[in-house]
Amino acid sequence: MTTRRGTAAGVPAVALTVALALAATGCTTAAGPGGGVPTVTSAPATAAASGSGGATGSGDGHGWNRQRFKGAVGRHTGVTRTAKPTVLNGLVGAVFTRNADGDHFCTASVVDSAGLNLIVTAAHCVWDPKLGRRSDLVFVPGYRDGETPSGVWPLLAVTVDDGWKDHADPDMDVAFAVVQAQNGRQVQQVLGANRLGVNRGYRLPVKVTGYPGSSDVPITCSNTTSEQSPTQLRIDCPDYTGGTSGSPWVTDFDPATRTGTVVGVIGGYQEGGDTPDTSYSSYFGDRVQALYDRATG
């Protein structure tokens, strides 16, 4: 099977999501997929650094409440456009080899953790079941037109599930990675973080933001997810080509923190999809909770 989620020259081919409608070294246990009871697994995200613009992408976000934000997002349902440099979009970054001049082939985002140093992406971005962990990877949040406004954060440790490590289980195409502190500060201290959401069900209004490999700016699209299978989510958003694997699917935007809850990442079925207009994610259930617990334990 050939997927379209991304490649990186000079490394093995990698079949390679932020506001919403108001809405690693090691492996984990093999608990079954979760049920339908909503839970949020981590503490509220740290407030993001100032100076990046509000959740609306136009200044400080004054006057934008949940109802107004939901209406604005709804008018663009299923439409992909350039992501503005907001606080929320600033949690998303491109994954490169070596540095920002290296090969870009995936996307990742900051997720809340006690260590303030965790990102989430697709497992196939960071771990090849045949070759092991991919080395020399860096996370560049807010990357835009060659600029690295929020720094370059090397990946130190990667956590993937045994099912992915041993046989590329598409139901666990999810990975958490610890990134190295920069100038004495952790990435969440600098940017804030989205919360992790598990067992949230299959129909959720989300925004997916990521970096196509052929572009120097991120793209974003909002729509409602659907059930591809009991262990997979699906969303229809155009133009999510190679490089967008790992893009976060974010819901429950909080105007106070200008962050949300990540309930998926592009990956899973067909390693994210074999056409640019439909994307997939492993369902974030009990196994993803166990993976997060291992990564933060």
C-alpha positions in Angstrom: 0.0 0.0 0.0 1.3 3.4 -0.9 0.3 6.4 1.3 0.5 10.1 0.6 1.5 11.5 3.9 5.1 12.4 3.3 8.6 11.5 2.4 11.9 12.8 3.6 14.9 12.7 1.2 17.9 11.1 2.8 15.9 9.1 5.3 13.6 6.1 4.9 10.3 7.0 3.1 7.7 8.0 5.7 4.1 7.7 4.7 3.8 10.6 6.1 -4.2 19.6 13.0 -6.1 24.9 15.7 -8.8 26.3 17.1 -12.1 24.4 16.8 -15.7 24.6 16.8 -15.8 25.1 20.3 -15.9 22.9 20.5 9.9 8.3 23.8 11.9 5.7 24.4 9.7 2.8 25.3 6.5 1.1 24.5 3.2 0.5 26.3 0.5 -1.9 27.3 -2.0 -3.3 24.9 -5.3 -2.3 26.6 -8.3 -2.3 24.3 -9.9 0.8 22.8 -11.9 2.9 25.2 -15.5 3.5 25.5 -17.5 6.7 25.1 -17.1 8.5 28.4 -15.5 11.9 28.0 -12.3 12.4 30.0 -9.4 14.8 29.8 -6.2 13.1 31.0 -4.0 16.1 31.8 -4.1 19.3 33.8 -5.1 22.5 32.2 -2.6 23.9 29.7 -0.2 26.6 30.7 -1.2 30.0 29.3 0.6 30.7 26.1 3.3 33.3 25.8 2.0 36.7 24.7 2.7 38.5 21.5 1.4 35.8 19.1 -2.1 37.1 18.4 -5.4 35.8 19.7 -7.3 32.7 18.7 -9.0 34.7 16.0 -5.7 35.4 14.3 -6.4 39.2 14.6 -4.9 40.8 17.6 -5.5 39.8 21.1 -8.9 38.0 20.6 -10.9 40.6 22.6 -14.6 40.1 22.3 -14.4 36.5 21.0 -16.5 34.1 23.1 -17.3 30.5 22.5 -20.5 31.1 20.6 -19.0 33.7 18.3 -15.9 31.6 17.7 -18.1 28.6 16.8 -20.0 30.6 14.3 -16.9 31.9 12.6 -15.4 28.4 12.3 -18.7 27.0 11.0 -18.7 29.3 8.0 -15.4 27.7 6.8 -16.3 24.0 7.4 -14.4 21.7 5.1 -12.4 24.6 3.6 -8.6 24.5 3.8 -6.7 27.7 4.1 -3.4 29.1 5.3 -3.2 29.0 9.1 -2.7 32.4 10.7 0.1 33.0 13.3 -2.1 32.7 16.4 -1.3 31.3 19.9 -3.2 28.1 19.1 -1.6 27.6 15.7 1.8 28.3 17.3 1.5 25.0 19.3 1.9 23.2 16.0 5.2 22.7 14.2 7.0 21.0 11.4 9.2 18.0 12.1 12.6 18.2 10.3 15.7 16.1 10.2 18.7 17.8 12.0 17.5 21.4 11.8 15.1 23.8 10.0 17.2 23.4 6.9 16.7 19.6 6.9 14.1 17.5 5.3 10.5 18.2 6.5 8.2 15.3 6.5 5.8 15.4 9.4 3.9 17.6 11.9 3.7 17.6 15.7 2.2 19.7 18.4 2.7 20.5 22.1 0.5 18.5 24.5 0.2 19.3 28.3 2.4 17.3 30.6 3.9 17.5 34.1 7.3 17.8 32.6 6.2 20.7 30.3 8.2 19.1 27.5 5.9 16.8 25.5 4.8 16.7 21.9 2.4 14.4 20.1 2.7 13.1 16.5 2.1 10.0 14.5 4.1 6.9 15.3 5.1 6.4 11.7 6.8 9.8 11.8 9.3 8.8 14.5 9.5 5.0 14.6 10.0 2.5 11.7 9.0 -1.0 12.9 11.8 -2.4 10.8 14.5 0.1 11.5 13.6 1.4 15.0 13.5 5.0 16.1 14.3 7.7 13.6 17.2 9.8 14.8 18.2 13.5 14.4 14.6 14.8 14.4 13.7 18.3 15.6 10.4 20.1 16.3 10.0 23.6 14.9 6.8 25.2 16.3 5.4 28.1 14.4 7.7 27.6 11.4 6.8 29.9 8.6 8.6 31.0 5.5 11.9 29.6 6.7 11.7 31.4 10.1 11.8 29.7 13.5 10.1 32.2 15.8 9.7 29.7 18.7 13.0 27.9 18.4 14.2 24.5 17.3 13.6 21.7 19.8 15.4 18.4 19.4 13.5 15.2 20.2 15.2 13.4 23.1 12.9 10.4 23.8 10.1 8.8 21.9 7.3 6.6 23.3 5.4 4.3 21.0 3.0 1.4 21.7 4.2 -2.2 21.4 1.6 -2.8 18.7 3.2 -0.2 16.5 6.8 -1.1 17.4 6.3 -4.8 16.5 3.9 -4.8 13.5 2.9 -1.2 12.7 -0.6 -1.5 14.2 -2.6 1.3 12.5 -4.8 1.5 15.7 -1.7 2.9 17.5 -0.2 5.2 15.0 0.4 7.7 17.8 3.7 8.8 19.5 4.7 11.1 22.3 8.1 12.6 22.3 10.1 14.6 24.9 11.9 17.6 23.5 15.0 19.2 24.8 14.8 22.4 26.9 16.1 25.6 25.2 17.7 28.4 27.2 16.6 26.8 30.4 12.9 26.7 29.5 10.7 23.9 28.4 8.5 24.1 25.3 5.3 24.3 27.3 6.6 27.2 29.3 7.3 29.0 26.1 4.2 28.2 24.1 1.5 26.6 26.3 -0.1 23.3 25.3 -3.2 21.6 24.2 -4.8 19.1 26.6 -5.0 15.4 25.7 -8.6 14.1 25.2 -9.4 10.4 25.3 -12.7 8.4 24.9 -14.4 11.5 23.4 -16.5 9.6 20.8 -16.5 9.8 17.0 -18.4 12.9 16.1 -16.5 16.0 17.2 -16.0 19.4 15.6 -12.3 19.8 15.3 -9.7 21.9 13.5 -6.7 20.2 11.9 -3.5 22.2 11.4 -0.4 20.9 9.8 2.5 21.5 7.4 2.5 20.0 3.9 6.0 19.1 2.8 5.7 21.3 -0.2 4.9 24.4 1.7 6.6 26.8 4.1 3.4 27.8 5.8 0.9 25.7 7.8 -2.6 25.0 6.6 -5.8 24.6 8.6 -9.3 23.2 8.1 -12.3 22.6 10.4 -14.9 19.9 10.1 -16.8 17.3 12.1 -15.1 13.9 12.5 -16.8 10.6 11.8 -16.3 6.9 12.6 -14.1 5.1 10.1 -14.1 2.1 12.3 -14.3 1.5 16.1 -10.6 2.2 16.3 -10.3 5.0 13.6 -11.6 8.5 13.0 -12.0 10.2 9.7 -12.3 13.8 8.5 -12.8 15.4 5.1 -10.5 18.4 4.5 -8.8 19.0 1.2 -5.1 19.4 0.4 -3.6 17.5 3.3 -0.7 16.1 1.3 2.7 14.7 2.4 4.1 16.2 5.5 0.9 16.6 7.4 1.1 13.3 9.3 1.0 14.0 13.0 -1.2 17.1 12.5 -3.3 17.5 15.6 -7.1 17.3 15.6 -8.2 20.0 18.2 -11.6 20.5 19.8 -12.9 22.4 22.9 -11.2 25.7 22.3 -10.8 27.7 25.6 -10.7 31.5 25.0 -9.0 32.0 28.4 -5.9 29.9 27.5 -6.4 30.1 23.7 -5.7 26.3 23.7 -7.9 23.2 23.1 -8.0 19.5 23.4 -6.2 17.2 21.0 -8.3 14.1 20.2 -6.4 12.8 17.2 -3.4 13.2 14.9 -3.3 12.4 11.1 -2.1 8.8 10.9 -3.7 5.4 11.5 -5.6 3.9 8.6 -3.4 4.1 5.5 -1.0 6.0 7.7 -3.3 9.0 7.4 -4.9 8.4 4.1 -4.0 7.8 0.4 -5.8 10.8 -1.0 -5.2 14.5 0.1 -8.9 15.2 0.8 -9.7 12.6 3.5 -7.5 12.0 6.6 -7.6 9.5 9.4 -6.5 9.2 13.0 -6.2 6.3 15.4 -9.0 6.6 17.9 -7.7 8.2 21.2 -9.0 5.6 23.7 -7.5 3.6 26.6 -4.4 2.5 24.7 -3.5 6.1 23.9 -4.1 7.0 27.6 -1.7 4.2 28.6 0.8 5.5 26.1 0.6 9.0 27.5 0.9 7.7 31.0 4.1 5.8 30.0 5.5 8.9 28.3 4.9 11.0 31.3 5.6 8.5 34.0 
